[in-house]
Amino acid sequence: MRRGGRIALKLQPLTAAHDDAQHKLYSDELIDLLRDDKRRATVWNIALTGNYGSGKSSILAGEEATSGSNLAVVPE
């Protein structure tokens, strides 16, 4: 589709967006760990790793939005 002599592109934002169907397994495990005092006492750091676009930021965004827990996100 052309707009003003230019081709209009359908661009989508790449900002984090939690998709429950895609992230639920990881989100649930993170929430369980953060809520379980016994498990949390043995865990000092949690690292989410993966390729670009794999959902790392989305998982954290979903956890922060649903539980309001204190998360410290350290950029690469």
QUIFENMO-V204553 format. One record per pair of residues at least 6 apart in sequence whose ideal C-beta (glycine too) atoms are under 6 Angstrom apart, sorted by the first residue. I is the first residue (numbers start at 1). J is the second residue. D is the distance in Angstrom with one decimal. If there is no record, write none. Layout:
I,J,D / I,J,D
//
This chain:
1,8,5.0 / 16,57,3.8 / 16,58,4.5 / 16,61,4.3 / 17,58,5.8 / 18,58,5.0 / 18,61,5.4 / 18,62,3.1 / 23,55,5.4 / 23,58,5.8 / 23,59,4.9 / 23,62,5.9 / 26,59,5.1 / 27,59,5.5 / 27,62,5.3 / 27,63,5.8 / 30,63,5.5 / 33,39,5.5 / 34,69,5.5 / 48,56,4.4 / 50,56,5.4 / 64,71,5.5
//
